[in-house]
Amino acid sequence: MTAAEARLAIPGWQDLSEVRRRGLASALTGAALIVKQDEAAMVLSCTALNAVLFTKPAAAHGLTSERFGRIVSDLRCIMRRLGLHAPDLRGRAALDPAWQAIHDLLSSEYRQAALVGFFGFCSLHHVAPAQVDDATLTAYEAWLRTDTLYDDAAGQARRTASNWTWAAGKVAGWPAGALRRPSMREQYTLPFDAYPASFGADVERFGARMACNDLDALFDDDLLVGADEATAAAAPAEPHKGSPRRGRRACAPRTVNTRLFHIRQAAAALGQAGIPPSELRSLRDLVHPVERVRTILAFFLARAEQRRTTQTGGIAETLRQIARYYVGLPEPDLDRIAKWIGRVTPPPRTKMADENMRRLRALLEPRNRARAAASARGAAGTGQEQQDHTQGGGAAGRRGGGVGYPAGVPNAQG
């Protein structure tokens, strides 16, 4: 069914008020503008709309986040009435008795909200709590993509696995067993020992350079630490620009590991394009000829259904760093890579990260708010005593050192 056909059906929904019906019709207009399709061509399919509805932030369409959210919510309402969307399974009332009992084992409203969608899916498909396994999680993720309008099915599956596994280890009476979402990246990558030894050695040098583990690399002013002589000879002779006091800083271990896995992913993408592992003898072979960078990024764009993702953007940035700072490709090649990065990197995040949202929700729970307020009141007296000892606001007082802020409550100074 198309949006135009749905518009014709809305006036017949007499159980809704006229204002509500106008709102639903307006949502169809807004959705057509977002996906840049005529209503006669816009198919009301969850799979099709998920591929085009959430590719850009609301601001890119000239909409506020609230207006964009209302459009999506109204689309769900329309599609449910037409039998094109899964039922609304939010809340405890939508669960069967077995899943209501599991829901009630969780004392945190945040944990309940994080898992209630999965509980609803299992209730809808008659999956008992004791039957849940990794295949259930995979089916849930697929269902989110094909039967619901949802902007991050993979992220929801990861959060479900994380919260379920937490409960399995912390909550008495929880069904045994952790949940794990199969990692897509492990399905195509190869270990570094599948490539020539020279490639693996070059990867190790690159990692050591990022971590500043090598003293020669740490104190070397040359741009091309770790590159072979032929690469260094072909590199631009212009010295590194910037302040002479600006030295190379060691990257965090997590950053190093992420960059190294980006290299592993890039090499695997070339393998998928028909370049055998034996042809990758150094990191230079990932970015030269420069068309290989385009081949790698095209692979990940196709894998993400032409959506710009942080993974593809991270791989592109790693390749740029290799090309500029490790291999020293000429400027025209670097300019091409920079353009490709702009085309595959998603726009900056416009909403709060999930972890920060979790912390905020926990802080706003009435029990925690009361505890924080009581702790802050008790700390006020301690702060006054400290101020007396620091002669009315010395250095310690200015730093807030005498005030015992409760855990999780932000200091006024940040």
N, C-alpha and C positions, 0 to 999 in steps of 0.2 A: 504493500500500500504506500502511496506517496503522500507528501504533506498536503497537496491540493485535495486529495480524496478525503483525508482526515478533516480538513477544514469544512468540507460539506457535511460531515457527520456531526460536528459539534453542536449546531443549532438544535438537533434532536435530543440532546441530553438535558431534558427538562427537569431532571432531579437537581440540577445545578442552577444557581442563581444566574441572572443575566450578566452580572459583573464578573462572575467566575468564568462564564463561557467566553466573554470578551478577553479575559486574561489568557485563556488557553489559545485562542486564535492569535493573540499578540505574540505568544511564545513561538508559534509556527513561523511568524514573520521574522522574529529575531533569529531563530535557528537558521532559516534560509540565508539571512545576511551573513551569519557567522561562517557557514560552510560554503558560501558563495555559489549557491545552486538555486535555480528556479524551483518553486514549490512543486511544480509538475514533474520535476526530475529528481527531487529529494526523496529517497526511499526511507521510510521509517523502519529501519532495521538497526538493532543494537550494534551488530558487528560493523555495519557500514558507518554509522554515526560515531562510534567510538574511534574510528580511524581518522575522522576529520574534525570532530567537535572540540577536542581538547588539545589541539596541536599548538595553540598560542594562548597566552594569558588574556584575561578579559580586557585589559587596557588596550591591547593591540586591536581590538574590535571597537574601541570607543565606549566600552561598557565598564561599569563598576563591577566588583566581584559579587556584590549582592544581586545586581540585575542579571548577571550571567548565571548565578546559582538558581534564580527563580525561573529562568528560561529552561534550564536543564530539568528542574523539578517538575515544571508544567509539562515538558515533553514526556517525562516518565508517566505522569498522570494520563495523558492522552494515549500513550502506547499501551498502558495497562488496560484501559477501557476497550481498546481495540484488540486485546489479546496478543500484543506484540512485545510485551515486557513481562518479566517475572513479577509475581505479587510482592507487595511491600511486606518484608519479613522483619522489620525493625521492631524491637521491643520483646519483652518476655512473653506477652500474650500470644505471639505468633508461633511459639515453640510447642512441640508436643511434650507431654509430662516428663519423659525421660530427660529431655534437654532442658526443661525448666529446672529440674533438680540439679543438673550440672551448672546452669547459670547461677543458681542460688548459692553454690559453693564459693563463688567469688565475692569477696567483701568490698572490693574496689569498684567504684562506678566506671572508672577508666578501663579496667580489665573487662568488665561486662560489655561495655560499648565496643571494645576492640574485637570481641569474639562473637557477639550476638548475630552478626551476619552469617558467620560460618555455622553457628548453631541452627539458624533458620534454614540454610541450605540443606543441612543434614536432615532436619525435620521434614522438609519438603520432599526429599528423595528417600525418606524412610531408612536413613543410615543411623543405626544405634550407636551410642557413645563408645561401646566396646569394639565397634567395627571400624573406627576411624584409623586410617593409616595414610602414608604418603600419597597413595593413589587418590584418596578422598580429597586431599588438598589440591592435587593437580586438576581433578574434576571441578572443584570449586573455582579455581582460577579461570578455567575454560568457560564455565558458566557465567562468571562475571563479564567476560568478553563478549559472549554471544547472546545472553539473555537479559542483560542489564546495561543501562548507561552508566559507565564507571570509567573514571579517568586514569586509574592506576591499578589494574588488576594484579600485576606482578607484585607491586608494593603491598597491596592488601594481603596477598598470599604469604609474603615474607613476614608481615606483622602478625598474621594469624599463627604461623608456625612458631614465631618467637614467643607470643603470649601463651600458646598452648603448652609449649615446652617448659616455660616458666611455671605454669600451674601444675604440670605433671610432677615437678620437683618440689613444689612448695605447698600444694593444697591437698589436704587429706581427703581421700575418697575419689580423687581425680582418676579418670581412666589411664591405665599404665601406658607408657611409651611416648617418646618425643615425636614431633613432626619435623620433617625436613623438606623444604622445597628444592627439587632437583635443580642444580645450578646449570643454566643454559651454557655458560662459558666452558664447562668441562666437556661439552659434546663435540667440540671441534678443535680445541687447542692440543698441542703436542708438548711434551716436556722438552727442556732445552737440550737434553742429551740425544734427542732425535735429530739434531742438526749437527753440522760439522763442529769439531772441537774448537776451531778458531772463532766460530760465531759465539759459542758459549763463553769463551775467554773474553771476547769483546763485551759481552753483556755484563760479565763480572767487573770489568774495568769501568764500565759506565756506572754501575751501581756503586762501586767504591768511590768514584768521583763525586756522585751525588751525596754520599754519606760523609765525604771528606775523611775517609779512613786512611788514605795514602798521603803521607806527609809531603811527598814530592808534588802531588796534585794540589794539596792545600796551599802550598807556598809558591806554586808555579804561576807566573803572570801570563803564560801563553794561553790563548783561548782554547787550543785543541789538545788538552790533556787526554791521553789515552788513545788518540788516533794514530794510525800507522804513518810511516814516513811519506808514503805516496800521497795520502790524504792531506797531510800537513803541507806538503809542497804545493798542492793545488789550491790551498785555502787562501782567502784574502789576507794580505799582510797588515791591514789596518789594525791597530791595537784596539783592545776593548775600551769602549767609551764609558765615562762615568767618573765618580769621585775616586781619587786614589786611595781614600780610606775605606771605600766600599769593597770589602773582601768577600770571598765566596763563603757562604754560610752552609753548614751541614743541613741536609734535609732530614726530617723525622723518619724513623724506620718505616712507619706506615706509608709515607709518601714514596720512599724508595721501592717498597714492595709493590705498590700500585703501579709505578712507572715500569717496573720490570714485567709485571703481568701485562701491561699494555703492549710491551714489546712481544711477548709471547702470543698475544691475540693478533697483532699485526702480522707476525710471521705466519700464523695459521691462516689468516685471510689470503695471503699470497699463495699458500698451498691450495686453498679452495679454488683459486683462480688458475691453477695448473702449473705453478712454479714449484718444482720439487725442493724439498728441504736441502738437498745437496748443493743447491745454487746459492744458499744464504751462508756466506763465509765470514761476513762481518756486518756490523750495524749499517754500514754504508749501503749494503745490498737491500735494505728496507726502503731507502729513500732515493736511490739512484739506480736507474733513471727515475726522474721525479714522477713520471706517470704511475709508478708503483704506489705512491702515496694516494693518488686518486683511486687506484684499484682497491686499496685497503679500505678507504673511507666509503666507497660505493658498496662494498660487501656489508659493512655494518649498517649503512642506511637501508639496504634491502632487508637485512635481518630485523631491523626495527620498523619495517613496513613504511619506509620513507619518512619516519619521524626523527626529528633532531633530538638526540638523547645526550645526557651527561657522559655516558660511556663513550660514545663516538667522539664527543668533544674532547674527552680526556686522552683518547688514543691519538687524535689529531695533534693535540698540544705536545704529547710525548714525541711524536714524529718531528714536529717543528723544532723541538729542543735538540734532538739528535742531528737534524739537518743543519741547523745554524751553529750550535756550540760544540758539537762533537765531530761532525764530518766536515762542516764548512762548505756547504753548497753555495754556488754563486747567487747573487742577489735576485736575478730573474726567477730562478727556481724557488727561492724563499718567498718571493712575492706571490707566486702561484699557490704555494702551500698556505700562505696567509689568507688568500681569498677562499680557498677550500675550507679552512677552519671556520670562517665566518658563515659559510653555508651549512655546516653540520653541527655547530654548537648551539644549544638552546639558549633562549633569553635568560637573564638572571632570575633567580627565584623571587616570587612576589608574595609568598605566603610563609608563615612560620613553619620551621622544620618540625617533623613529627616528635622528635625527642623533646624539643622545647615546649611544644604543645602539651605533651604528657606531663611535664613538670608544672606547667601553668595550671593545668586542670587539677593536678594533685594539690597544689597550693590553695586553689579556690574551693576545695571541698570544705564544707562547714566545720568539720572536726579539726582539720589542719589550720584553718583560718583562726579558730578560737585558740588553738595551741600557740600559734605564732603571735597573736595579740597579747596573750598572757605572758609569753616570754619577753616580748618587747617592753611591756609595762614593768616587768621585774628588772629589766636591764637598765631602765631609765635611772634608777637610784644608783646603780653601779657606775653609770656614766658620770653622774654628778660627783661621786666620790673621787673618781679618777681626775675630773676637772680640777677639784680642789688641790690634788697632789701635783698637778702640772701648772699651778699658778694661773688658773683661769684660762686655760686653753693653750697649752704649749704644743710642741710638735706632735706628741702622742695624741693629745685631744683633737688636734686638727685632722689627724689621720683616722679618727674614729676608733683608736686603739683601746679606749676605755669603755666602749659600748659593746655589749655582748649580743650582737645580732643573732637571732635564731637561725638554725640551719635552714637553707632554702629561701630566706627572706632577703631580697636584694638590698644592699647598702645604698644610701642616697647618692653616694659618689660613684656608683656603678660596680 
